[in-house]
Amino acid sequence: MRIRRILTAFIATAALAGLGLTGAATAGATTGATGATTASPTPGECEDGGGTVDWATNTCKGGTYDGQMVD
């Protein structure tokens, strides 16, 4: 009976540790998907993100990439 309790505690600990690692990986992936990148978006990415390209200033207006320079 004691071995069963220890085994159950070990499995529960491993499962919770796995969830913690999964949450960290998801948070990292989400951060990259928000458009908060250092690279400039292409005109297509600007439009896909809901913005329009202002060719006079070469920037994206509105949407996810608002205010970023367009390549």
C-alpha positions in Angstrom: 0.0 0.0 0.0 2.9 2.4 0.8 4.5 1.8 -2.6 1.2 2.7 -4.3 1.1 6.0 -2.5 4.7 6.8 -3.4 4.1 5.8 -7.0 1.0 7.9 -7.2 2.8 10.9 -5.8 5.6 10.4 -8.3 3.3 10.2 -11.2 1.3 13.3 -10.1 4.6 15.3 -9.7 5.8 14.3 -13.1 2.4 15.2 -14.7 2.5 18.7 -13.0 6.1 19.2 -14.1 5.1 18.3 -17.7 2.2 20.8 -17.6 4.6 23.5 -16.4 7.0 22.9 -19.3 4.1 22.8 -21.8 2.8 26.2 -20.5 6.3 27.8 -20.8 6.6 26.5 -24.4 3.1 27.8 -25.3 3.9 31.2 -23.8 7.0 31.5 -25.9 5.2 30.6 -29.0 2.4 33.0 -28.3 4.8 35.9 -27.8 6.2 35.4 -31.3 2.8 35.3 -32.8 1.7 38.7 -31.6 3.8 40.6 -34.1 6.2 41.9 -31.5 9.2 40.9 -33.6 12.3 43.0 -34.4 12.2 42.1 -38.2 10.3 44.4 -40.5 7.1 42.9 -42.0 6.6 42.5 -45.7 3.8 44.4 -47.4 1.8 41.1 -47.5 2.3 40.5 -43.8 1.2 44.1 -43.1 -2.0 43.6 -45.0 -2.6 40.1 -43.5 -2.3 41.6 -40.1 -5.1 44.0 -40.8 -3.1 47.1 -41.8 -2.3 49.0 -45.0 1.1 50.0 -46.4 1.8 53.8 -46.4 4.2 54.0 -49.3 5.0 57.6 -48.6 6.6 56.8 -45.3 7.2 53.0 -46.0 5.4 52.0 -42.8 2.5 49.8 -41.9 -0.6 51.7 -40.7 -3.0 49.9 -38.4 -3.3 46.2 -37.6 -0.7 44.0 -35.9 2.3 45.7 -37.4 1.2 49.3 -36.8 4.0 51.8 -37.1 6.7 49.3 -38.2 8.8 49.9 -41.3 7.9 47.7 -44.2 10.6 45.8 -46.2 
